[in-house]
Amino acid sequence: MSTYVFKAIDLAGGKSRGEVEAESKQAVSDQLKSRGLIVLDISDKHGSKEIELAFMKRVKPTELAIFSRQLSTMISSGMSILRALYVLEEQTESKFLKETIVAVRKDVEAGLSLSDSMARHPKVFSPLFVAMTQAGETGGVLEDALMRVADQLQKDAGLRRQIKSAMIYPTLVIIFAVGVMMALVAFLVPVFVGVFKQFGGELPKLTQVSVFMSHMVIGYWWLMFGSAAAIAFSFIKWKKSSWGRPQWDRFRLRVPMKIGTIVQQVAVARWSRTLASLTGAGVPLLQALEITGKTGGNVVVEEAMEGVIASVKRGGTIAAPLAAAPIFPAMVNHMVGVGEETGALDSMLDRIAEFYEEQVEASVKALTSILEPIMIIVIGSIVGFIVISMYLPLFEVYKHIE
């Protein structure tokens, strides 16, 4: 099959253009006429000269949330799923998402359900998205399920933005501090070394450290950068490995200076929001718990969900196993228990999520206020160390002159 680019107008005079895969131009023309379009031009699509990297082919959560919300709106207005997908593939700006929508639309045309078509693209549609879509199709409330997905994606993206925005300041300060240190060591220290050689004698220990650092930066900069890259690569591989990820997730929960607390609050907020969205959309409880564990973003949450699933299968409650999981505070355990007793579990989980999202915002602000003076002290210490180490020999010479 070949790809063709077309230009057409509808019966109201509105312009339409896009791409279609078909056997021939005649097949393209037949497709467009079946959609009620008047064909103006059909031409072969030339091969793209753009270089595409696999890791760059991703869909942002905000783009996926907009897609879900628009699809929900069109379906609720009475538009068929197939026609809604046609509209979305024409107006979507993200190339990768557009390609995915085209593939989903073709699967729907072939007779697959929307959820089964989405399940074929796990890089774009998460198990949460697929499960809620499937529940919406089964219950006849697809538009409501898609709207819940959009809300979930937007809230999750908002939570990520809070964390990223809080990390911008310390990251920039660390980069600046390292840059200042490298510049001083590479350009300032050699000037002083030349002066010290004229004086003769043994340099103070502090000055010898600075001189050694200068020689390393100037003569072995390639080794330093190579070692840093190797350490970063090894850390990423270890963090993603089956044995390293549990260790990393547990370590993050124990980091001091409120960082571990923020990690815990984010995990609880995401867990509550996800489980509330799934149960509210009508996803079976066991399936909802399994998906929540996989999408929790922390191995500790996933292990806790295994205990909850085992309890539910035995006819027990959700709240009882949560009490044994250290990542879940006692308040969460009690509120989930009340939700189960009153039959309002999804609304209670929504309240838990809202509470911990607010706690994350407050904790992030507190962390930022703590990091600011620490970063200033770090930069001052680095600059002060180098300056003092360079002036110590001068003080020694001054003493001898006296």
ABEGO torsion letter per residue (X at the ends): XBBBBBBBBBAAGBBBBEBBBBABAAAAAAAAAAAGBBBABBBBBBBBABBBBAAABBBBAAAAAAAAAAAAAAAAAGBBAAAAAAAAAAABABAAAAAAAAAAAAAAAAGBBAAAAAAABAAABBAAAAAAAAAAAAAGBAAAAAAAAAAAAAAAAAAAAAAAAAAAAAAAAAAAAAAAAAAAAAAAAAAAAAAAAAAEEBBBAAAAAAAAAAAAAAAAAAAAAAAAAAAAAAAAAAAABAAAAAAAAAAAAABBGGAAAAAAAAAAAAAAAAAAAAAAAGBBAAAAAAAAAAAAGBAAAAAAAAAAAAAAAAGBBAAAAAAABAABBAAAAAAAAAAAAAGBAAAAAAAAAAAAAAAAAAAAAAAAAAAAAAAAAAAAAAAAAAAAAAAAAAAAAAAAAX
